[in-house]
Every structure is written in C-alpha cells, then in structure tokens.
Amino acid sequence: MRRILSASAAILMICVQMAAQYRRDGVYGGLFDSETVSSFKSHIGYISSDDMEGRKAGSPGEEAVASYVYRTLEDYGVEMLCPVTGDEFGIEVSPGDTLVSRNVYGFVQGYDKALSGKYIVVGARMDNLGTHEMTVDGQKVTQIYSGANGNASGLAMMMELARMVSTNSVAFRRSVIFVAFGASSQTYAGAWYFLNRSFSDSDLIDAMVNLDMVGTGSSGFYVYTSSNTDLNTLVSQLSGELQPILPELRSDEPYPSDHRAFYSKEIPSAYFTTGKYPEHNTPRDVSSIIDYDIMEKELEYVYNYVEALANSDKEISFRNTTELPESVTYDDVVAYYDCDYRPMFLNSTDPGQFLEKWVYQYLKYPREAVEKGIQGTVHVNFIIDKDGKVTDVKVARSVDPLLDEEAVRVVSASPKWRPGRLRGQKVRTSMTIPVEFRLEKKSVRPKFGIR
C-alpha cells in the first residue's frame, strides 16, 4: 500500500511540475518583455482593473490607486511629501455635497547646490470617469470606464520615470517633483490645489512636464508647449541627438489637461501625449489597446527631455522676451521646430516621410562596410533654402567614413522641398535626421542594396 501511495505521490508531483511548465493563459509574449515593459503592464493592469471601478474622483478606486502610486514611488526611492493616502482636498459638487479627492507627490533631490532649490514638476492625471449604469434587455448593466490609456498609461510612465531619475539622481542639477493629480476631470482641481495650496514655492518651479494618454504611440507621439520658445528649442536640440523616438511638436493642444493650471501660473509646460484615439472616454479603453514597446521608447525620450530641463544653465522663460520687428528679413538659419510652417517633403512635415520615401529608397550599403560589419546611425544636418533646395549637407554625428559618405550623398541628391516659413516669410531652415545602417542579424546582409 505504501508503495502505491508513493507512486501516486510521485505521479502527482510530476503533474504539478508539468502544469508549472505549461501556461494555460496563452500569454507567452510576456516571457520576452523588458523590465520596463513588465512594470508598465503591472501598473496599468492594476490601475485600470475592474476593482478600481473607473477611479472616479473621490471614489474608493481613486483612493486605492493613490495608495498604490505612493507605495510605488516610495519603493523607487522617491522622498514622499504626503500621507500614504495622498494630500486630500475637497470639491463642492453641489450645495452641501463635497467630494474628497487627493494628490500624491514626492521628489528627487538635485545635486547642484545652486540649482537644487529649483524644481521640474512631472505630473500625470490619476482619476477617470468611473462607472455608468444602463439598461439592456430589461437588465441593469454597469459599464466601467477603465481608462487604461486615459490615464493609467501616463501614471505608469510617470512612476517609471521616477525610478530612472531616482537611480540616476547624481545626474540631475535641479530637483524633480513627481505628482499624481486627483480630480483632474473636475476642472484640473488637483493641479490647481497643488499649485495654490500644497506647494508654497510654486515660483521656484522652472518647468512642468505633463504625461496624459501616452499608450497608443503607433498612431503618433506628440509634444505641446503652448509655443514656448525655450521648450521648443530643447525639442529641436534633442532631435539632433540619437533618440529612440522623436515627438512631433504640435502648435494645437491635443486634449486639455493639467498643464493648463501651470500655464495659468505662467510656468512653462510641455505636454506629452499620443493624441486622440477611438476608445477615449469609452468602456473600450482597456489595457489591450496599449502599445507597451513604443511606450518604453517614449519613456526614454521623456527622461532625456526632463534631464535636459533639469540641467539647463539657461533660465526657462514663460514668454519670448525677444521682440522681432515686423519688417525683419531672415538671413540667418532657423531651426526646423521653430518655424511657424515647417518645410514639407512630398506634402508632409514629418521628417520620417523624407527618410522613407527618399533616403531609404536610394541608400546603398557600401560593400566594404558590410564586409567589415560596420553599422550604426549617421546623423546628417542640412539646410533647406528659401527655394526648397537642400544645401550645406554635413555629418553631425559620425559612425564611419564609409557610412558617412553614403548618407551625405543621398541627402544631397534630395529633390526640392516646400520651404519653411516664419511669420509669413520663407526662411532657410536647418534640420538633422538620423540615417540608419543596420546589418541583419541572421544572414549578415544589409538592410538595403549593396553598392
């Protein structure tokens, strides 16, 4: 009998081991996720779960998410400045009826004695629409507005950005404050309360970065600065460096969000978003619509942007203090992102159009570079004249003379563009593009034809 029991136990153990080896949920993609993507999925999965019931402002779901954000930021090394349930405030929704919402915030200390008392604020909306009851075939049905992209995605990015800044705090001259805003859907009440009640040194905030709806990057990645010259210049500068993704600078506001409260305080604000999407403010805004891989690229760009803001020697101005005379003629070169109307290639202002429709169509991978295994991204700078002709092509960041020469050759042969304009006048426009040479891993063949 004991032998039979032992054999049965052994069989049971084998079955348990086999069950552990084979996943029944059919989700194998997660096995290959990066640490950041795994964190994104965990954060968004929790924040947009049915248990949070759409985290309407003042609801138990919003309070639970506030505690989650607090614990996460604290675990990431952020020095918290509020209780674990958040900094509470009340909103009178009707006479005698007040809802209680909350903000969650902490900071990472800058290292520079002269600048550590100045702040960059990174914020993200915490609440969403909650639930809605409707009748279907005589039965009451509760719809949950999960808000995976609006704005669990922004909260997740804010928390992972805090982790990166905390880990690399010795690289940040200014201090960085991270805020999860409550009651954003209620006229940005959380952002207003933070600036006017919670944080007494709002005049020491040099800039604000807002993360709202950043999870559908396959449709585009945008930054809106209310046409702030200094913030636009920073976008232009970063575009000349190697970045995993580049945002399109928008002159129109994609959606209203918490940056408006900072703008009203005359604090320069950059609003990052992936823009409009069909599931916005519907029950279909669930985690399955999120593009986590592109979110990871966006995070790296936003980190670089925040680092540049925190380390800027120049004071970031709310207004452009340099007034241009009305009759000015532009003999100097204007940066691409500073144009009111940017240069267009084949009726598109997206530099990617030039890369796709021209550069990569005619680029030839030098045979010698293939044989030597040389690859990388050459950054090419050029000027688009007032007549649309491409001139002054040169290498801004080199990889190897073989690749540099080919990149310059193709860009120099570009057809004419539609020139950029500033204040109604055609201008010479400077831009930098990344030209990628990549050898395929499996066959050691180039991505493009061999010359």
GUVO-57537 format. One record per residue (C-alpha): x, y, z; residue number from 1; residue in one letter. Coordinates in Angstrom, 1 decimal. Layout:
BEGIN
X / Y / Z / NUM / a;
...
END
This chain:
BEGIN
0.0 / 0.0 / 0.0 / 1 / m;
2.8 / 2.4 / 0.9 / 2 / r;
4.5 / 1.7 / -2.5 / 3 / r;
1.2 / 2.5 / -4.2 / 4 / i;
0.8 / 5.8 / -2.3 / 5 / l;
4.4 / 6.7 / -3.0 / 6 / s;
3.9 / 6.0 / -6.7 / 7 / a;
0.7 / 8.1 / -6.7 / 8 / s;
2.5 / 11.0 / -4.9 / 9 / a;
5.3 / 10.8 / -7.5 / 10 / a;
2.8 / 11.0 / -10.3 / 11 / i;
1.1 / 13.9 / -8.7 / 12 / l;
4.4 / 15.7 / -8.3 / 13 / m;
5.2 / 15.2 / -12.0 / 14 / i;
1.8 / 16.5 / -12.9 / 15 / c;
2.3 / 19.6 / -10.8 / 16 / v;
5.7 / 20.2 / -12.4 / 17 / q;
4.2 / 19.8 / -15.9 / 18 / m;
1.5 / 22.2 / -15.0 / 19 / a;
4.1 / 24.7 / -13.9 / 20 / a;
5.9 / 24.3 / -17.2 / 21 / q;
3.0 / 25.0 / -19.4 / 22 / y;
1.0 / 28.2 / -19.1 / 23 / r;
-2.7 / 27.9 / -19.6 / 24 / r;
-3.4 / 31.6 / -20.1 / 25 / d;
-1.9 / 31.5 / -23.6 / 26 / g;
0.2 / 34.6 / -22.8 / 27 / v;
3.8 / 33.8 / -23.8 / 28 / y;
4.8 / 37.2 / -25.0 / 29 / g;
5.4 / 38.4 / -21.5 / 30 / g;
8.4 / 36.0 / -21.3 / 31 / l;
10.3 / 38.3 / -23.6 / 32 / f;
9.2 / 41.6 / -22.0 / 33 / d;
11.9 / 44.0 / -20.8 / 34 / s;
11.8 / 45.0 / -17.1 / 35 / e;
10.2 / 48.4 / -18.0 / 36 / t;
7.5 / 46.8 / -20.2 / 37 / v;
6.7 / 44.3 / -17.4 / 38 / s;
6.4 / 47.2 / -15.0 / 39 / s;
4.1 / 49.1 / -17.4 / 40 / f;
1.9 / 46.1 / -17.7 / 41 / k;
1.7 / 45.6 / -13.9 / 42 / s;
1.0 / 49.3 / -13.3 / 43 / h;
-1.7 / 49.7 / -16.0 / 44 / i;
-3.2 / 46.3 / -15.2 / 45 / g;
-3.8 / 47.3 / -11.6 / 46 / y;
-4.8 / 51.0 / -12.1 / 47 / i;
-7.3 / 50.1 / -14.9 / 48 / s;
-8.6 / 46.9 / -13.3 / 49 / s;
-12.4 / 46.4 / -12.7 / 50 / d;
-11.7 / 46.6 / -9.0 / 51 / d;
-10.9 / 50.3 / -9.3 / 52 / m;
-14.3 / 50.9 / -10.9 / 53 / e;
-13.0 / 53.6 / -13.2 / 54 / g;
-11.4 / 55.5 / -10.2 / 55 / r;
-13.9 / 58.4 / -10.4 / 56 / k;
-12.7 / 61.4 / -8.4 / 57 / a;
-13.5 / 60.9 / -4.7 / 58 / g;
-14.2 / 57.2 / -5.1 / 59 / s;
-12.6 / 54.3 / -3.2 / 60 / p;
-11.0 / 53.3 / -6.5 / 61 / g;
-9.2 / 56.6 / -6.8 / 62 / e;
-8.0 / 56.3 / -3.1 / 63 / e;
-6.7 / 52.8 / -3.8 / 64 / a;
-4.8 / 54.0 / -6.8 / 65 / v;
-3.4 / 56.9 / -4.8 / 66 / a;
-2.0 / 54.4 / -2.2 / 67 / s;
-0.6 / 52.3 / -5.0 / 68 / y;
1.2 / 55.3 / -6.5 / 69 / v;
2.6 / 56.3 / -3.1 / 70 / y;
4.0 / 52.8 / -2.4 / 71 / r;
5.5 / 52.5 / -5.8 / 72 / t;
7.2 / 55.9 / -5.7 / 73 / l;
8.5 / 55.2 / -2.2 / 74 / e;
9.9 / 51.8 / -3.3 / 75 / d;
11.6 / 53.6 / -6.2 / 76 / y;
13.5 / 55.8 / -3.8 / 77 / g;
11.4 / 59.0 / -4.2 / 78 / v;
11.2 / 61.1 / -1.0 / 79 / e;
7.4 / 61.3 / -0.3 / 80 / m;
5.9 / 64.6 / 0.8 / 81 / l;
2.3 / 63.5 / 1.6 / 82 / c;
0.5 / 60.8 / 3.5 / 83 / p;
0.1 / 57.3 / 2.0 / 84 / v;
-3.5 / 58.0 / 1.1 / 85 / t;
-2.5 / 61.3 / -0.6 / 86 / g;
-2.9 / 65.0 / 0.2 / 87 / d;
-6.7 / 65.3 / 0.5 / 88 / e;
-8.8 / 68.3 / -0.7 / 89 / f;
-12.5 / 68.8 / -1.1 / 90 / g;
-14.6 / 69.9 / -4.1 / 91 / i;
-18.1 / 71.2 / -3.6 / 92 / e;
-20.0 / 69.5 / -6.4 / 93 / v;
-23.4 / 70.9 / -5.3 / 94 / s;
-24.7 / 72.8 / -2.3 / 95 / p;
-24.0 / 70.6 / 0.8 / 96 / g;
-22.3 / 67.9 / -1.3 / 97 / d;
-18.5 / 67.7 / -1.3 / 98 / t;
-16.3 / 65.0 / -2.7 / 99 / l;
-12.8 / 64.4 / -1.3 / 100 / v;
-10.0 / 63.8 / -3.8 / 101 / s;
-6.3 / 63.7 / -3.3 / 102 / r;
-2.8 / 64.3 / -4.9 / 103 / n;
0.2 / 62.1 / -4.4 / 104 / v;
3.6 / 63.6 / -4.7 / 105 / y;
7.3 / 63.3 / -3.7 / 106 / g;
10.6 / 64.5 / -5.1 / 107 / f;
14.2 / 63.5 / -6.0 / 108 / v;
16.8 / 66.0 / -4.7 / 109 / q;
19.1 / 67.6 / -7.3 / 110 / g;
22.8 / 67.6 / -6.7 / 111 / y;
23.7 / 71.2 / -7.6 / 112 / d;
23.8 / 73.5 / -4.6 / 113 / k;
22.9 / 76.5 / -6.8 / 114 / a;
20.0 / 74.8 / -8.6 / 115 / l;
18.7 / 72.1 / -6.3 / 116 / s;
16.2 / 74.6 / -4.8 / 117 / g;
14.6 / 74.9 / -8.2 / 118 / k;
12.2 / 72.3 / -9.5 / 119 / y;
10.9 / 70.5 / -12.5 / 120 / i;
7.5 / 69.0 / -12.0 / 121 / v;
6.4 / 65.8 / -13.7 / 122 / v;
2.7 / 65.2 / -13.4 / 123 / g;
0.0 / 62.7 / -14.6 / 124 / a;
-3.7 / 62.6 / -14.1 / 125 / r;
-4.9 / 59.9 / -11.7 / 126 / m;
-8.8 / 59.8 / -11.9 / 127 / d;
-11.1 / 58.8 / -14.7 / 128 / n;
-14.9 / 58.7 / -15.4 / 129 / l;
-15.9 / 55.9 / -13.0 / 130 / g;
-18.9 / 53.8 / -14.0 / 131 / t;
-22.2 / 54.2 / -15.8 / 132 / h;
-25.4 / 52.1 / -15.3 / 133 / e;
-27.5 / 51.3 / -18.3 / 134 / m;
-30.4 / 49.0 / -19.0 / 135 / t;
-30.0 / 46.3 / -21.6 / 136 / v;
-33.0 / 44.0 / -22.4 / 137 / d;
-34.5 / 45.0 / -19.1 / 138 / g;
-31.4 / 44.2 / -17.1 / 139 / q;
-29.2 / 46.8 / -15.4 / 140 / k;
-25.6 / 46.7 / -16.7 / 141 / v;
-22.7 / 48.5 / -15.2 / 142 / t;
-20.2 / 49.9 / -17.6 / 143 / q;
-16.7 / 50.5 / -16.3 / 144 / i;
-14.6 / 53.3 / -17.8 / 145 / y;
-11.3 / 51.6 / -17.1 / 146 / s;
-9.1 / 54.4 / -18.6 / 147 / g;
-6.1 / 52.2 / -19.4 / 148 / a;
-4.7 / 54.9 / -21.8 / 149 / n;
-6.6 / 57.7 / -20.1 / 150 / g;
-4.6 / 57.9 / -17.9 / 151 / n;
-3.2 / 54.7 / -16.4 / 152 / a;
-0.6 / 54.9 / -19.2 / 153 / s;
0.6 / 58.4 / -18.0 / 154 / g;
0.7 / 57.3 / -14.4 / 155 / l;
2.7 / 54.3 / -15.3 / 156 / a;
5.2 / 56.3 / -17.3 / 157 / m;
5.4 / 58.9 / -14.5 / 158 / m;
6.3 / 56.2 / -12.0 / 159 / m;
8.9 / 54.5 / -14.2 / 160 / e;
10.4 / 57.9 / -15.0 / 161 / l;
10.7 / 58.5 / -11.2 / 162 / a;
12.5 / 55.2 / -10.9 / 163 / r;
15.0 / 56.3 / -13.6 / 164 / m;
15.5 / 59.7 / -12.1 / 165 / v;
16.0 / 58.3 / -8.6 / 166 / s;
18.5 / 55.8 / -9.8 / 167 / t;
20.5 / 58.5 / -11.7 / 168 / n;
19.9 / 61.4 / -9.2 / 169 / s;
23.5 / 62.4 / -9.3 / 170 / v;
23.0 / 63.5 / -13.0 / 171 / a;
20.2 / 66.0 / -12.1 / 172 / f;
21.1 / 69.5 / -11.1 / 173 / r;
17.6 / 70.7 / -10.3 / 174 / r;
15.2 / 68.7 / -8.1 / 175 / s;
12.4 / 66.8 / -9.8 / 176 / v;
8.9 / 66.6 / -8.2 / 177 / i;
6.5 / 63.8 / -9.3 / 178 / f;
2.8 / 64.3 / -8.8 / 179 / v;
-0.3 / 62.2 / -9.4 / 180 / a;
-3.2 / 64.6 / -9.7 / 181 / f;
-6.6 / 63.8 / -8.4 / 182 / g;
-9.9 / 65.2 / -9.7 / 183 / a;
-8.3 / 66.2 / -13.0 / 184 / s;
-11.6 / 65.6 / -14.7 / 185 / s;
-13.1 / 68.1 / -12.3 / 186 / q;
-11.6 / 71.2 / -14.0 / 187 / t;
-8.0 / 70.1 / -13.1 / 188 / y;
-8.7 / 70.6 / -9.4 / 189 / a;
-5.8 / 68.5 / -8.3 / 190 / g;
-3.3 / 70.6 / -10.3 / 191 / a;
-4.8 / 73.8 / -9.0 / 192 / w;
-4.8 / 72.7 / -5.4 / 193 / y;
-1.1 / 71.6 / -5.7 / 194 / f;
0.0 / 74.9 / -7.0 / 195 / l;
-2.2 / 77.2 / -4.8 / 196 / n;
-2.5 / 75.3 / -1.6 / 197 / r;
0.0 / 72.4 / -1.2 / 198 / s;
3.2 / 73.7 / -2.7 / 199 / f;
4.1 / 77.1 / -1.3 / 200 / s;
7.2 / 77.6 / -3.5 / 201 / d;
5.4 / 77.4 / -6.9 / 202 / s;
7.5 / 80.4 / -8.0 / 203 / d;
10.6 / 78.1 / -7.8 / 204 / l;
9.1 / 75.7 / -10.4 / 205 / i;
11.1 / 76.3 / -13.6 / 206 / d;
9.0 / 74.0 / -15.8 / 207 / a;
6.3 / 71.3 / -15.8 / 208 / m;
6.1 / 68.1 / -17.9 / 209 / v;
2.6 / 66.6 / -18.2 / 210 / n;
2.1 / 62.9 / -19.2 / 211 / l;
-1.5 / 62.2 / -20.3 / 212 / d;
-2.6 / 59.4 / -22.6 / 213 / m;
0.7 / 58.1 / -23.8 / 214 / v;
-0.2 / 54.5 / -24.6 / 215 / g;
-1.2 / 54.5 / -28.3 / 216 / t;
2.1 / 55.5 / -29.8 / 217 / g;
1.6 / 53.6 / -33.0 / 218 / s;
-0.7 / 56.5 / -34.0 / 219 / s;
1.8 / 59.2 / -33.2 / 220 / g;
3.8 / 60.8 / -30.4 / 221 / f;
3.3 / 64.5 / -29.7 / 222 / y;
4.5 / 67.3 / -27.5 / 223 / v;
2.6 / 70.6 / -27.0 / 224 / y;
4.4 / 73.5 / -25.4 / 225 / t;
1.9 / 76.4 / -26.0 / 226 / s;
4.6 / 77.6 / -28.5 / 227 / s;
7.1 / 78.3 / -25.7 / 228 / n;
10.4 / 79.2 / -27.4 / 229 / t;
12.7 / 77.7 / -24.8 / 230 / d;
10.9 / 74.4 / -24.6 / 231 / l;
10.7 / 74.2 / -28.4 / 232 / n;
14.4 / 74.8 / -28.7 / 233 / t;
15.0 / 71.9 / -26.3 / 234 / l;
12.9 / 69.7 / -28.5 / 235 / v;
15.0 / 70.8 / -31.5 / 236 / s;
18.3 / 70.2 / -29.7 / 237 / q;
17.3 / 66.7 / -28.7 / 238 / l;
16.2 / 65.9 / -32.3 / 239 / s;
19.8 / 66.3 / -33.3 / 240 / g;
20.9 / 63.5 / -30.9 / 241 / e;
20.3 / 59.8 / -31.1 / 242 / l;
16.8 / 59.2 / -29.7 / 243 / q;
14.6 / 56.0 / -29.7 / 244 / p;
11.7 / 58.1 / -30.9 / 245 / i;
11.0 / 61.7 / -31.7 / 246 / l;
7.8 / 63.5 / -30.8 / 247 / p;
6.0 / 65.8 / -33.3 / 248 / e;
5.8 / 69.3 / -32.0 / 249 / l;
2.2 / 70.4 / -32.0 / 250 / r;
1.0 / 74.0 / -32.2 / 251 / s;
-2.5 / 73.0 / -31.2 / 252 / d;
-3.5 / 71.4 / -27.9 / 253 / e;
-4.3 / 67.7 / -28.5 / 254 / p;
-6.5 / 67.5 / -25.3 / 255 / y;
-7.0 / 69.8 / -22.4 / 256 / p;
-5.1 / 68.5 / -19.3 / 257 / s;
-3.3 / 69.5 / -16.1 / 258 / d;
-0.7 / 71.6 / -17.8 / 259 / h;
-3.3 / 74.3 / -18.1 / 260 / r;
-3.2 / 75.0 / -14.3 / 261 / a;
0.6 / 75.5 / -14.6 / 262 / f;
0.2 / 77.7 / -17.7 / 263 / y;
-2.2 / 79.9 / -15.8 / 264 / s;
0.6 / 80.4 / -13.2 / 265 / k;
3.0 / 81.3 / -16.1 / 266 / e;
5.1 / 78.1 / -15.6 / 267 / i;
6.5 / 76.8 / -18.9 / 268 / p;
4.8 / 73.4 / -19.6 / 269 / s;
5.5 / 70.6 / -22.0 / 270 / a;
2.6 / 68.2 / -22.6 / 271 / y;
3.5 / 64.7 / -23.9 / 272 / f;
0.7 / 62.6 / -25.4 / 273 / t;
0.0 / 60.0 / -28.1 / 274 / t;
-3.1 / 62.1 / -29.1 / 275 / g;
-6.6 / 61.2 / -30.0 / 276 / k;
-7.8 / 57.6 / -30.1 / 277 / y;
-11.2 / 56.0 / -30.8 / 278 / p;
-11.5 / 54.4 / -27.3 / 279 / e;
-11.2 / 57.7 / -25.4 / 280 / h;
-13.8 / 58.0 / -22.7 / 281 / n;
-15.4 / 54.7 / -23.6 / 282 / t;
-15.6 / 51.3 / -21.8 / 283 / p;
-13.2 / 50.0 / -24.6 / 284 / r;
-10.3 / 52.0 / -23.1 / 285 / d;
-8.7 / 48.8 / -21.7 / 286 / v;
-5.1 / 47.5 / -21.4 / 287 / s;
-5.3 / 45.6 / -24.7 / 288 / s;
-5.1 / 48.8 / -26.7 / 289 / i;
-1.7 / 49.8 / -25.1 / 290 / i;
1.4 / 49.6 / -27.2 / 291 / d;
3.9 / 48.9 / -24.4 / 292 / y;
7.0 / 48.7 / -26.6 / 293 / d;
6.5 / 52.2 / -28.0 / 294 / i;
5.7 / 53.4 / -24.5 / 295 / m;
9.2 / 52.3 / -23.5 / 296 / e;
10.7 / 54.4 / -26.3 / 297 / k;
8.6 / 57.4 / -25.3 / 298 / e;
9.8 / 56.9 / -21.7 / 299 / l;
13.5 / 57.1 / -22.7 / 300 / e;
12.8 / 60.3 / -24.7 / 301 / y;
10.9 / 62.0 / -21.9 / 302 / v;
13.7 / 61.0 / -19.5 / 303 / y;
16.2 / 62.7 / -21.8 / 304 / n;
13.9 / 65.8 / -22.0 / 305 / y;
13.5 / 66.1 / -18.2 / 306 / v;
17.2 / 65.6 / -17.7 / 307 / e;
17.9 / 68.4 / -20.2 / 308 / a;
15.4 / 70.7 / -18.4 / 309 / l;
16.9 / 69.9 / -15.0 / 310 / a;
20.4 / 70.6 / -16.2 / 311 / n;
19.8 / 73.7 / -18.3 / 312 / s;
22.1 / 76.6 / -17.5 / 313 / d;
19.6 / 79.0 / -19.1 / 314 / k;
16.5 / 80.1 / -17.2 / 315 / e;
13.4 / 78.8 / -19.0 / 316 / i;
11.3 / 81.8 / -19.8 / 317 / s;
7.5 / 81.8 / -20.0 / 318 / f;
7.4 / 84.5 / -22.6 / 319 / r;
9.7 / 85.1 / -25.6 / 320 / n;
11.4 / 88.3 / -24.4 / 321 / t;
13.0 / 89.0 / -27.8 / 322 / t;
10.6 / 91.0 / -29.9 / 323 / e;
11.1 / 90.9 / -33.7 / 324 / l;
10.4 / 94.0 / -35.8 / 325 / p;
7.6 / 93.5 / -38.2 / 326 / e;
9.7 / 94.2 / -41.3 / 327 / s;
12.5 / 91.8 / -40.3 / 328 / v;
14.2 / 89.8 / -43.1 / 329 / t;
15.6 / 86.4 / -42.1 / 330 / y;
19.2 / 86.0 / -43.3 / 331 / d;
20.1 / 83.5 / -40.5 / 332 / d;
19.1 / 79.9 / -40.4 / 333 / v;
16.0 / 79.0 / -38.5 / 334 / v;
15.7 / 75.6 / -36.6 / 335 / a;
13.1 / 73.2 / -38.1 / 336 / y;
10.9 / 73.2 / -35.0 / 337 / y;
11.0 / 77.0 / -34.7 / 338 / d;
9.2 / 77.5 / -38.0 / 339 / c;
5.6 / 78.5 / -37.9 / 340 / d;
5.2 / 76.4 / -41.1 / 341 / y;
7.8 / 73.7 / -41.3 / 342 / r;
9.4 / 72.5 / -44.5 / 343 / p;
7.5 / 69.8 / -46.3 / 344 / m;
8.7 / 66.9 / -48.3 / 345 / f;
6.0 / 65.3 / -50.6 / 346 / l;
3.4 / 67.4 / -48.7 / 347 / n;
4.4 / 66.1 / -45.3 / 348 / s;
6.2 / 67.9 / -42.5 / 349 / t;
7.2 / 64.6 / -40.9 / 350 / d;
10.9 / 64.0 / -41.4 / 351 / p;
10.1 / 60.3 / -41.5 / 352 / g;
8.5 / 60.9 / -44.8 / 353 / q;
11.8 / 62.1 / -46.3 / 354 / f;
13.6 / 59.0 / -44.8 / 355 / l;
11.0 / 56.5 / -46.0 / 356 / e;
10.2 / 58.0 / -49.5 / 357 / k;
13.7 / 59.2 / -50.4 / 358 / w;
16.7 / 58.3 / -48.2 / 359 / v;
15.9 / 54.6 / -47.7 / 360 / y;
14.8 / 54.2 / -51.3 / 361 / q;
18.2 / 55.2 / -52.7 / 362 / y;
20.6 / 54.4 / -49.9 / 363 / l;
23.2 / 51.8 / -50.8 / 364 / k;
25.1 / 50.0 / -48.1 / 365 / y;
28.8 / 50.2 / -49.0 / 366 / p;
30.1 / 46.7 / -49.7 / 367 / r;
33.3 / 47.3 / -47.7 / 368 / e;
31.2 / 48.3 / -44.7 / 369 / a;
29.2 / 45.1 / -45.0 / 370 / v;
32.4 / 43.0 / -45.1 / 371 / e;
33.8 / 44.8 / -42.0 / 372 / k;
30.4 / 44.5 / -40.2 / 373 / g;
30.2 / 48.3 / -39.8 / 374 / i;
26.7 / 49.6 / -38.8 / 375 / q;
25.1 / 52.4 / -36.9 / 376 / g;
23.2 / 55.7 / -37.3 / 377 / t;
24.7 / 58.7 / -39.1 / 378 / v;
23.2 / 62.0 / -38.1 / 379 / h;
23.1 / 64.3 / -41.1 / 380 / v;
22.5 / 68.0 / -40.8 / 381 / n;
21.4 / 70.1 / -43.8 / 382 / f;
19.7 / 73.4 / -44.7 / 383 / i;
16.6 / 73.8 / -46.8 / 384 / i;
16.9 / 77.1 / -48.7 / 385 / d;
14.1 / 79.6 / -49.4 / 386 / k;
13.6 / 78.0 / -52.8 / 387 / d;
13.4 / 74.5 / -51.2 / 388 / g;
16.8 / 73.3 / -52.3 / 389 / k;
18.8 / 71.1 / -49.9 / 390 / v;
22.3 / 72.6 / -49.3 / 391 / t;
25.1 / 72.6 / -46.8 / 392 / d;
24.8 / 68.8 / -46.1 / 393 / v;
27.3 / 67.6 / -43.5 / 394 / k;
27.7 / 64.9 / -40.9 / 395 / v;
26.5 / 66.0 / -37.4 / 396 / a;
27.4 / 62.6 / -35.8 / 397 / r;
29.7 / 60.2 / -37.5 / 398 / s;
29.8 / 56.4 / -37.5 / 399 / v;
32.4 / 55.6 / -40.1 / 400 / d;
33.6 / 57.5 / -43.2 / 401 / p;
32.1 / 54.8 / -45.4 / 402 / l;
28.6 / 55.2 / -44.0 / 403 / l;
29.0 / 59.0 / -43.6 / 404 / d;
29.8 / 59.5 / -47.3 / 405 / e;
26.8 / 57.4 / -48.4 / 406 / e;
24.4 / 59.2 / -46.1 / 407 / a;
25.6 / 62.6 / -47.3 / 408 / v;
25.4 / 61.5 / -50.9 / 409 / r;
21.7 / 60.5 / -50.7 / 410 / v;
20.6 / 63.6 / -48.7 / 411 / v;
22.5 / 65.9 / -51.1 / 412 / s;
20.6 / 64.4 / -54.0 / 413 / a;
17.2 / 65.3 / -52.5 / 414 / s;
14.5 / 66.8 / -54.7 / 415 / p;
13.3 / 70.2 / -53.7 / 416 / k;
11.2 / 70.7 / -50.5 / 417 / w;
8.5 / 73.2 / -49.8 / 418 / r;
10.4 / 75.8 / -47.7 / 419 / p;
9.7 / 76.7 / -44.1 / 420 / g;
8.1 / 79.9 / -43.1 / 421 / r;
8.3 / 82.1 / -40.0 / 422 / l;
5.9 / 85.0 / -39.5 / 423 / r;
4.8 / 84.6 / -43.1 / 424 / g;
8.2 / 84.8 / -44.7 / 425 / q;
10.2 / 82.0 / -46.3 / 426 / k;
13.3 / 81.1 / -44.3 / 427 / v;
16.4 / 79.0 / -44.5 / 428 / r;
15.7 / 76.0 / -42.3 / 429 / t;
18.2 / 73.7 / -40.6 / 430 / s;
17.3 / 70.1 / -39.7 / 431 / m;
19.1 / 67.0 / -38.6 / 432 / t;
17.9 / 63.4 / -39.5 / 433 / i;
19.2 / 60.0 / -38.3 / 434 / p;
20.2 / 57.8 / -41.2 / 435 / v;
20.3 / 54.2 / -40.0 / 436 / e;
22.6 / 51.5 / -41.5 / 437 / f;
21.7 / 48.1 / -40.0 / 438 / r;
23.0 / 44.7 / -40.9 / 439 / l;
20.5 / 41.9 / -40.5 / 440 / e;
21.4 / 39.5 / -37.7 / 441 / k;
20.7 / 36.2 / -39.3 / 442 / k;
22.3 / 36.5 / -42.7 / 443 / s;
24.8 / 39.3 / -42.3 / 444 / v;
23.2 / 41.0 / -45.2 / 445 / r;
22.5 / 44.8 / -45.2 / 446 / p;
19.0 / 46.2 / -44.9 / 447 / k;
19.5 / 48.0 / -48.2 / 448 / f;
21.1 / 47.1 / -51.6 / 449 / g;
24.8 / 46.9 / -51.8 / 450 / i;
26.7 / 49.4 / -54.0 / 451 / r;
END
